[in-house]
Amino acid sequence: MNSFVLLAKIVRSPELRYTQESQTPVTEMMVEFPGTRPEDSNLLKVVGWGSLANEINEKYHLDDQVVIEGRLSIKTYDNPEGFKEKKAEMIASRVYGINGGIDSTGSYTPSSAEKTFSPSEPLPITSASFEPNRTEKTPSEVTEEEDLPF
């Protein structure tokens, strides 16, 4: 299955258009996301259709940080020199705005309004959400003859 989730920054504002035949709304925008090295960045065209196209056009603007869920598509174009060129684009199925941002290393930086847990603060676990698996042996129950997977 072709499923793709991307944390990116909008670098070209969403443009709303309509198809000629059925007047279906279509929105296109360019997003930038960090590459594997800090100095690299990647651009990707994102396309939204129907009601999602209207939502993207209304809610999101240049320099907004978004999480985009969708699928990748490869389009083939004829360039002016007569060669075929392939470009990836993303067909969005959901878009989520985020308050924080992406720093130059590609890490997410939460805004001051977002709750973060410190390493010294224990995460909340309720008895209803945690049921120990009793089929596994505890470390004291493992004998020396058993082969351990490491």
C-alpha positions as CSV (number, residue, x, y, z in Angstrom):
1,M,0.0,0.0,0.0
2,N,1.3,3.5,-0.9
3,S,1.0,5.5,2.3
4,F,3.2,8.5,3.1
5,V,3.3,10.9,6.1
6,L,5.4,14.1,5.9
7,L,6.3,16.9,8.3
8,A,7.0,19.9,6.1
9,K,6.9,23.7,5.7
10,I,4.8,25.4,3.0
11,V,7.1,27.3,0.7
12,R,4.5,28.2,-2.1
13,S,1.1,29.3,-1.0
14,P,-1.8,26.9,-1.9
15,E,-3.5,27.7,-5.2
16,L,-7.1,26.8,-5.7
17,R,-8.3,25.8,-9.2
18,Y,-11.2,23.9,-10.6
19,T,-11.3,21.1,-13.2
20,Q,-12.9,22.0,-16.5
21,E,-15.3,19.1,-16.7
22,S,-16.8,18.7,-13.3
23,Q,-15.6,21.9,-11.6
24,T,-14.0,19.8,-8.8
25,P,-11.7,21.9,-6.6
26,V,-8.0,21.2,-6.8
27,T,-5.3,22.8,-4.6
28,E,-1.6,22.7,-5.3
29,M,1.2,23.9,-3.1
30,M,5.0,23.3,-2.7
31,V,6.4,22.1,0.6
32,E,10.0,21.8,1.9
33,F,11.2,19.1,4.2
34,P,14.7,18.3,5.6
35,G,17.1,16.0,3.7
36,T,19.4,13.4,5.2
37,R,22.1,16.0,5.7
38,P,21.5,19.3,7.5
39,E,22.4,21.4,4.5
40,D,19.9,19.5,2.2
41,S,16.3,20.3,1.7
42,N,13.7,18.7,-0.5
43,L,10.8,20.3,-2.4
44,L,7.6,18.4,-3.1
45,K,4.4,19.4,-4.9
46,V,1.3,18.5,-2.8
47,V,-2.1,18.2,-4.4
48,G,-5.5,18.1,-2.6
49,W,-8.8,17.3,-4.2
50,G,-12.5,18.1,-3.4
51,S,-13.3,19.4,0.1
52,L,-9.7,18.9,1.2
53,A,-8.7,21.3,-1.5
54,N,-11.0,24.0,-0.1
55,E,-9.8,23.3,3.5
56,I,-6.1,23.6,2.5
57,N,-6.8,26.8,0.6
58,E,-8.7,28.3,3.6
59,K,-6.5,27.2,6.5
60,Y,-2.9,27.0,5.4
61,H,-0.6,29.7,4.1
62,L,3.0,30.4,3.2
63,D,5.5,29.3,6.0
64,D,3.0,27.2,7.9
65,Q,4.3,24.0,9.4
66,V,2.1,21.0,8.4
67,V,1.8,17.2,8.7
68,I,0.5,15.8,5.4
69,E,-0.9,12.3,5.1
70,G,-1.4,10.8,1.6
71,R,0.2,8.8,-1.2
72,L,3.1,9.4,-3.6
73,S,2.7,9.6,-7.3
74,I,5.3,9.8,-10.1
75,K,4.4,12.1,-13.0
76,T,6.3,12.0,-16.3
77,Y,6.9,15.2,-18.2
78,D,8.5,16.0,-21.6
79,N,11.2,18.7,-20.9
80,P,12.2,21.3,-23.6
81,E,15.3,19.3,-24.6
82,G,13.0,16.4,-25.7
83,F,13.8,14.1,-22.7
84,K,11.3,12.6,-20.4
85,E,11.6,13.8,-16.8
86,K,10.0,12.2,-13.8
87,K,8.9,14.1,-10.7
88,A,7.3,12.9,-7.5
89,E,4.2,14.6,-6.1
90,M,2.0,13.8,-3.1
91,I,-1.7,13.4,-3.3
92,A,-2.9,14.5,0.1
93,S,-5.7,12.8,2.0
94,R,-5.3,14.7,5.3
95,V,-3.4,17.9,6.4
96,Y,-2.8,18.8,10.0
97,G,-1.4,22.2,11.0
98,I,1.1,22.3,13.9
99,N,2.1,25.2,16.1
100,G,5.8,24.4,16.5
101,G,8.4,24.3,13.7
102,I,11.1,22.3,12.1
103,D,14.7,23.4,12.9
104,S,17.6,23.1,10.5
105,T,18.4,19.6,11.7
106,G,15.0,18.3,10.8
107,S,13.8,18.0,14.4
108,Y,10.4,19.2,15.5
109,T,10.4,22.0,18.0
110,P,7.1,22.3,19.9
111,S,5.5,25.6,20.6
112,S,5.3,26.9,24.2
113,A,1.6,25.9,24.3
114,E,2.3,22.3,23.6
115,K,2.7,20.0,26.6
116,T,6.0,18.1,26.8
117,F,7.2,15.6,29.3
118,S,10.6,15.8,30.9
119,P,12.7,12.7,31.3
120,S,12.4,12.9,35.1
121,E,8.6,13.1,34.9
122,P,6.9,9.7,34.7
123,L,4.4,9.2,31.9
124,P,0.8,8.6,33.1
125,I,-0.1,4.9,33.0
126,T,-3.5,3.7,34.3
127,S,-4.1,0.2,35.4
128,A,-6.7,-0.2,32.6
129,S,-4.1,0.6,29.9
130,F,-1.4,-1.7,31.2
131,E,-1.8,-5.4,31.4
132,P,1.5,-7.4,31.9
133,N,2.0,-10.3,29.5
134,R,2.2,-13.3,31.9
135,T,3.4,-15.7,29.1
136,E,6.9,-14.2,29.2
137,K,9.4,-15.2,31.9
138,T,10.8,-12.6,34.2
139,P,14.6,-12.3,34.3
140,S,14.8,-14.3,37.5
141,E,12.8,-17.1,35.9
142,V,15.3,-17.5,32.9
143,T,17.7,-20.4,33.4
144,E,21.3,-20.5,32.2
145,E,20.7,-23.3,29.7
146,E,18.2,-21.3,27.6
147,D,19.6,-19.6,24.5
148,L,19.0,-15.9,24.6
149,P,18.5,-14.0,21.4
150,F,21.4,-11.7,21.9
